[in-house]
Amino acid sequence: MICVIALIVFGILGIFSAKYRVIAKEAFDCVFRKITLRKCDSRLDSRLKSEISGKLMRHWRFGGRFLFKYFEWFSWFFLILTLVTLYFMALASTTTPPTATATAPTATNSASSIPWAR
């Protein structure tokens, strides 16, 4: 499922940089093949897995090994997190905030409503 996340992320990054368009194209091919129930033969997931865990392993050896071992779980987690975030963003953009009701000013002394002016 890393291909779906890579398609979203590198698709957006590919708009601004030509460097990421190749990865976005590979991710699109992989997602399209998985949707049509064919095996993805681009090896994008294993390449991204080794790149990401390798970079983490340079700084934190245990974290890199842990990420490499459970990479599929992390990719599923981030896919679900991305989809939930997109859902709530769409939900927030379609709802309108409630309008505030205007209250008329009261005829009290304005100095008495300010605590430090007593």
SULQUI-V138625 format. One record per backbone hydrogen bond with DSSP energy under -1.0 kcal/mol. CO is the residue of the C=O (numbers start at 1). NH is the residue of the N-H. E is the energy in kcal/mol with one decimal. If there is no record, write none. Layout:
co=CO nh=NH e=E
co=CO nh=NH e=E
//
This chain:
co=1 nh=5 e=-1.3
co=2 nh=6 e=-2.7
co=3 nh=7 e=-2.2
co=4 nh=8 e=-2.0
co=5 nh=9 e=-2.8
co=6 nh=10 e=-2.4
co=7 nh=11 e=-1.2
co=8 nh=12 e=-1.6
co=9 nh=13 e=-2.4
co=10 nh=14 e=-2.1
co=13 nh=17 e=-1.9
co=20 nh=24 e=-2.3
co=21 nh=25 e=-2.3
co=22 nh=26 e=-2.1
co=23 nh=27 e=-2.6
co=24 nh=28 e=-2.4
co=25 nh=29 e=-2.2
co=26 nh=30 e=-2.4
co=27 nh=31 e=-2.7
co=28 nh=32 e=-2.7
co=29 nh=33 e=-2.1
co=30 nh=34 e=-2.1
co=31 nh=35 e=-2.4
co=32 nh=36 e=-1.8
co=33 nh=38 e=-3.2
co=34 nh=37 e=-1.3
co=43 nh=47 e=-1.8
co=44 nh=48 e=-2.7
co=45 nh=49 e=-2.2
co=46 nh=50 e=-2.2
co=47 nh=51 e=-2.2
co=48 nh=52 e=-2.7
co=49 nh=53 e=-2.2
co=50 nh=54 e=-1.7
co=51 nh=55 e=-2.1
co=52 nh=56 e=-2.0
co=53 nh=57 e=-2.2
co=54 nh=58 e=-1.2
co=56 nh=60 e=-3.0
co=60 nh=64 e=-2.2
co=61 nh=65 e=-2.1
co=62 nh=66 e=-2.5
co=63 nh=67 e=-2.5
co=64 nh=68 e=-2.3
co=65 nh=69 e=-2.2
co=66 nh=70 e=-2.2
co=70 nh=74 e=-2.0
co=71 nh=75 e=-2.5
co=72 nh=76 e=-2.2
co=73 nh=77 e=-2.5
co=74 nh=78 e=-2.6
co=75 nh=79 e=-2.0
co=76 nh=80 e=-2.5
co=77 nh=81 e=-2.6
co=78 nh=82 e=-2.2
co=79 nh=83 e=-2.4
co=80 nh=84 e=-2.6
co=81 nh=85 e=-2.2
co=82 nh=86 e=-2.4
co=83 nh=87 e=-2.2
co=84 nh=88 e=-2.4
co=85 nh=89 e=-2.2
co=86 nh=90 e=-2.2
co=87 nh=91 e=-2.5
co=88 nh=92 e=-2.3
co=89 nh=93 e=-1.8
co=90 nh=94 e=-1.1
co=91 nh=95 e=-1.2
co=114 nh=117 e=-1.2
//
